[in-house]
Amino acid sequence: MAFNLSYGISQLPSGWLADRIGPRVLLTIGTAGVAVTGLLVGLSQTHFMLIVFLVLMGIAGGGYHPSATPLISRSVEPKNRGRALGFHMIGGSGSFFIAPLVGAGIAAYYGWRASFTLLAIPTALFGIAFYIVLGRRPELNRLSKTLSEYRDKAQPPSSYLPQLIPFMVLNIFTAGVNFSIISFIPLFMVDHFGVAEATAASFLSIIYSAGLWASPLGGHISDRIGKISVALVACLVTGPLIYLLNIVPSGLGIGAVLLMFGIAIYIRMPASESYIISQTPEHRRSTILGIYYFASMEAGGIFSPLIGNCVDRFGFQPTFTSAGIAILMVSLVCAIFLRHNRD
């Protein structure tokens, strides 16, 4: 909780900072900061120290996404931007599989502290190597050197914000509800299907497995038929899929719905990021993305207790049905505002 909260909040100032000091510097600071604080977590002697270092780790890690996404978009042609961002998401999806396995393996032999201290070493080395590699690509860091030039040429905020606001509202709301629904899937599996607690959490891997291939697919499709169209369809499909959780049978039925739910999530993400970048002046991209990531993560933090309270009071079926309808209605309303937007 300490890490997740600080990680989400730090997206906001990190995006603003990346537009001013450059993505290379902030990515290095963030990666090195995660390594150092990871080492300190492993060496912490009290619960208070552990919480403080986890908060600092979240603050350091928050600089990654607002910096990396514009950096990737700058290194490829606009026509291939969605696909590039989709491939980038494979790493995040794969970490949900690899990191817990590696960390658990180290902890089983050497204790939980070693999981942090040993993994801090390659993280620090990667940060140094990344800084050197980016230093050999000066064209990717030109923004930090010629910022005043971009400010002079940038279009005023009023010209692009009206196009971005409904699109960001749609994606932030959908992401927040999705995050909340995912957090209750293990409990839902236990309560609704009678699955053992030890097995219930494994169903989350079905959702996350889609990120290993659906993200590049979503990015590729968005480059071809349009980013707004892909994001809208993914959001519209998400609502009925959440409702179907209530009525599909156990086994292949629930597995198929969870997989399609994951596909909708990961197809939407690169299309959304690519559209935000394409509609934002270059010198403000990290700032806008920081707002987007911050709001998406914090929306999940707001919706989770609300959905949890509804589950306690009314049960899973009415709650999931209402969540699905809410996404569907928000998607339809935002579609009206987006119908004339340029893609």
C-alpha positions in Angstrom: 0.0 0.0 0.0 2.8 2.4 0.9 4.6 1.8 -2.4 1.4 1.8 -4.6 0.1 5.1 -3.1 3.4 6.9 -3.5 4.0 5.4 -6.9 0.6 6.7 -8.2 1.0 10.2 -6.7 4.5 10.6 -8.0 3.4 10.3 -11.6 2.1 13.8 -11.5 5.2 15.7 -10.5 7.4 13.3 -12.4 5.7 14.1 -15.7 6.2 17.9 -15.1 9.8 17.3 -14.2 10.6 15.1 -17.3 9.5 17.9 -19.6 12.0 20.2 -17.9 15.1 18.1 -17.2 14.7 15.5 -20.0 13.6 11.9 -19.9 17.2 10.5 -19.9 18.0 12.2 -16.6 14.7 11.3 -14.9 14.8 7.7 -16.0 18.3 7.3 -14.6 17.3 8.9 -11.3 14.2 6.8 -11.1 16.0 3.5 -11.9 18.9 4.3 -9.6 16.5 5.4 -6.9 14.5 2.2 -7.1 17.8 0.3 -6.7 19.0 2.3 -3.7 15.7 2.2 -1.9 15.3 -1.5 -2.7 18.6 -2.1 -0.9 17.5 0.1 2.0 14.3 -1.9 2.3 16.3 -5.1 2.6 18.4 -3.5 5.3 15.6 -1.8 7.2 15.5 -2.7 10.9 12.1 -1.5 11.9 8.6 -1.4 10.5 8.7 2.4 10.2 11.9 2.3 8.3 10.4 -0.3 5.9 7.4 1.9 5.2 9.6 5.0 4.6 11.8 3.2 2.2 8.9 1.7 0.3 7.4 5.2 -0.1 10.7 6.5 -1.4 10.8 3.5 -3.8 7.4 4.4 -5.1 8.4 8.1 -5.6 11.5 7.0 -7.5 9.7 4.5 -9.7 7.0 7.0 -10.6 9.3 8.8 -13.0 9.5 5.9 -15.4 6.3 5.9 -17.4 6.0 9.7 -18.0 9.6 9.6 -19.3 9.7 6.3 -21.1 6.5 6.7 -23.2 7.5 10.0 -24.9 11.0 8.7 -25.3 9.8 5.6 -27.2 7.4 7.7 -29.3 10.3 10.0 -30.3 12.4 7.1 -31.5 9.9 5.7 -34.0 7.9 7.1 -36.9 4.4 8.2 -35.9 2.8 5.6 -38.1 4.4 2.9 -36.0 4.0 4.6 -32.6 1.2 2.4 -31.3 3.0 -0.8 -32.1 6.2 0.4 -30.4 4.3 1.3 -27.3 2.5 -2.1 -27.4 5.9 -3.9 -27.5 7.0 -1.8 -24.6 4.1 -3.1 -22.5 5.3 -6.6 -22.8 8.0 -5.9 -20.2 5.4 -4.7 -17.7 3.2 -7.6 -18.3 6.1 -10.1 -18.1 7.2 -8.6 -14.8 3.9 -9.8 -13.2 5.1 -13.4 -14.0 8.9 -13.2 -13.6 9.4 -10.8 -10.6 7.3 -12.7 -8.1 8.9 -16.0 -9.1 12.4 -14.7 -8.9 11.7 -12.8 -5.6 10.0 -15.8 -4.1 12.8 -18.1 -5.1 15.4 -15.9 -3.5 13.3 -15.4 -0.4 12.9 -19.2 0.0 16.6 -19.7 0.2 18.0 -16.5 1.7 15.1 -14.7 3.3 12.9 -11.8 2.3 15.6 -9.2 2.8 17.7 -10.8 0.1 14.9 -10.5 -2.4 15.3 -6.7 -2.2 19.1 -6.4 -1.7 20.1 -8.9 -4.5 17.7 -7.6 -7.0 18.9 -4.0 -6.3 22.3 -4.8 -7.9 21.2 -5.6 -11.4 18.7 -2.8 -11.3 21.5 -0.3 -10.5 23.6 -1.8 -13.3 20.8 -1.5 -15.7 20.2 2.1 -14.8 23.9 3.0 -15.5 23.8 1.1 -18.8 20.6 2.7 -19.8 22.1 6.2 -19.2 25.1 5.4 -21.3 23.1 4.0 -24.2 20.7 7.0 -24.3 23.7 9.3 -24.2 24.7 7.8 -27.6 21.4 8.8 -29.0 21.4 12.6 -28.6 18.4 13.0 -30.9 16.3 11.4 -28.3 17.2 14.0 -25.7 17.0 17.1 -27.8 13.9 18.3 -25.9 15.8 19.1 -22.7 18.4 21.1 -24.7 16.0 23.1 -26.9 13.0 23.5 -24.6 12.6 27.2 -25.2 12.4 26.5 -29.0 9.5 24.1 -28.4 7.7 26.5 -26.2 7.8 29.1 -28.9 6.4 26.8 -31.5 3.9 24.9 -29.4 0.2 25.3 -29.9 -1.8 26.9 -27.0 -3.4 24.6 -24.5 -6.9 25.5 -25.6 -6.3 23.9 -29.0 -5.6 20.4 -27.8 -7.2 20.0 -24.4 -10.8 19.9 -25.7 -9.8 16.9 -27.8 -7.9 15.2 -25.0 -10.3 15.7 -22.1 -13.2 13.3 -23.1 -10.6 10.7 -24.3 -8.7 10.8 -21.0 -12.0 10.7 -19.0 -13.0 7.6 -20.9 -9.7 5.8 -20.3 -9.2 6.9 -16.7 -12.7 5.8 -15.7 -12.3 2.5 -17.5 -8.8 1.9 -16.0 -10.0 2.7 -12.5 -13.0 0.3 -12.7 -10.8 -2.4 -14.3 -8.2 -2.1 -11.6 -10.9 -2.4 -8.9 -12.6 -5.4 -10.5 -9.3 -7.2 -10.9 -8.5 -6.8 -7.2 -11.7 -8.6 -6.3 -11.3 -11.5 -8.8 -9.7 -13.9 -6.3 -12.4 -13.2 -3.7 -15.0 -13.6 -6.4 -13.6 -17.0 -7.5 -13.8 -18.2 -3.9 -17.2 -16.9 -3.2 -18.9 -17.5 -6.5 -17.2 -20.8 -7.7 -15.9 -22.2 -4.4 -12.3 -22.2 -5.6 -9.7 -22.8 -3.0 -8.0 -19.6 -1.8 -4.6 -20.8 -2.8 -5.8 -21.4 -6.4 -8.1 -18.3 -6.7 -5.2 -15.8 -7.1 -3.8 -17.8 -10.0 -6.7 -16.8 -12.1 -5.2 -13.3 -12.3 -2.5 -14.7 -14.4 -5.1 -15.3 -17.1 -5.8 -11.6 -17.3 -2.1 -10.5 -17.2 -1.1 -13.2 -19.8 -2.9 -11.2 -22.5 -0.4 -8.4 -22.0 2.4 -10.5 -23.5 0.8 -10.4 -27.0 -2.4 -8.3 -27.0 -0.5 -5.0 -26.4 1.5 -5.2 -29.6 -1.6 -6.3 -31.4 -3.6 -3.4 -30.1 -0.9 -0.9 -31.0 -0.6 -2.3 -34.5 -4.3 -2.2 -35.1 -4.5 1.4 -33.7 -1.8 2.5 -36.2 -3.9 1.1 -39.0 -7.5 1.9 -38.2 -7.3 4.7 -35.7 -6.5 5.1 -32.0 -9.9 6.5 -30.9 -11.7 3.6 -32.6 -9.6 0.9 -30.9 -9.8 2.5 -27.5 -13.6 3.1 -27.8 -14.3 -0.5 -28.9 -12.1 -1.9 -26.1 -14.0 0.2 -23.5 -17.4 -0.7 -24.9 -16.5 -4.4 -24.8 -15.2 -4.2 -21.2 -18.7 -3.4 -19.8 -20.4 -6.6 -21.1 -17.4 -8.7 -20.2 -17.6 -7.6 -16.5 -21.3 -8.5 -16.5 -20.5 -11.9 -18.1 -18.4 -12.8 -15.0 -21.7 -13.3 -13.2 -23.3 -15.8 -15.6 -20.5 -17.9 -17.2 -19.8 -21.4 -15.8 -16.6 -22.3 -14.0 -13.7 -23.8 -15.9 -13.3 -22.8 -19.5 -16.2 -20.3 -19.3 -14.7 -18.1 -16.6 -11.2 -18.6 -18.1 -12.4 -17.4 -21.5 -14.1 -14.3 -20.1 -11.0 -13.4 -18.0 -8.8 -13.8 -21.0 -11.0 -11.5 -23.1 -11.1 -9.0 -20.3 -7.3 -9.0 -20.3 -7.2 -8.6 -24.1 -9.6 -5.6 -23.9 -7.4 -4.0 -21.3 -4.1 -4.5 -23.1 -5.4 -3.6 -26.5 -6.7 -0.3 -25.2 -3.5 0.8 -23.4 -1.1 1.4 -26.3 -3.9 3.0 -28.4 -4.6 5.4 -25.6 -1.0 6.4 -24.9 -0.4 6.8 -28.6 -3.4 9.1 -29.1 -2.4 11.2 -26.1 1.1 11.7 -27.4 -0.1 12.5 -30.9 -2.5 15.2 -29.7 -0.1 16.8 -27.2 2.8 19.3 -28.0 6.1 17.6 -27.5 7.3 19.8 -24.7 4.2 18.9 -22.6 3.9 15.2 -23.4 5.4 13.9 -20.1 3.2 16.4 -18.1 0.0 15.2 -19.7 1.0 11.6 -19.5 1.9 12.1 -15.8 -1.6 13.4 -15.2 -3.1 10.5 -17.1 -1.1 7.8 -15.2 -1.7 9.6 -11.9 -5.5 9.8 -12.4 -5.8 6.2 -13.7 -4.0 4.8 -10.7 -5.7 7.0 -8.1 -9.1 6.2 -9.8 -8.5 2.6 -9.0 -7.7 3.5 -5.4 -11.0 5.4 -5.1 -13.2 2.9 -6.9 -11.8 -0.2 -5.0 -13.3 0.7 -1.6 -16.6 1.8 -3.2 -16.9 -1.5 -5.1 -15.8 -3.4 -2.0 -18.6 -1.8 0.0 -21.1 -2.6 -2.7 -19.9 -6.2 -2.7 -20.4 -6.4 1.1 -23.9 -4.9 1.0 -25.3 -6.3 -2.3 -23.1 -9.1 -3.4 -20.9 -9.7 -6.5 -23.6 -10.0 -9.1 -25.3 -6.6 -8.6 -22.0 -4.9 -8.1 -20.3 -6.3 -11.3 -23.5 -5.6 -13.3 -23.5 -2.0 -12.1 -19.8 -1.6 -12.9 -20.3 -3.0 -16.4 -23.2 -0.7 -17.1 -21.2 2.3 -15.8 -18.3 1.7 -18.2 -20.8 1.2 -21.0 -22.6 4.4 -20.3 -19.4 6.5 -19.9 -18.1 5.0 -23.1 -21.2 6.0 -25.0 -21.3 9.5 -23.6 -17.6 10.0 -24.4 -18.1 8.6 -27.9 -20.4 11.5 -28.6 -17.8 14.0 -27.7 -15.1 12.1 -29.6 -17.0 11.6 -32.9 -15.5 14.6 -34.6 -12.0 14.3 -33.1 -9.0 13.9 -35.3 -7.1 10.7 -34.9 
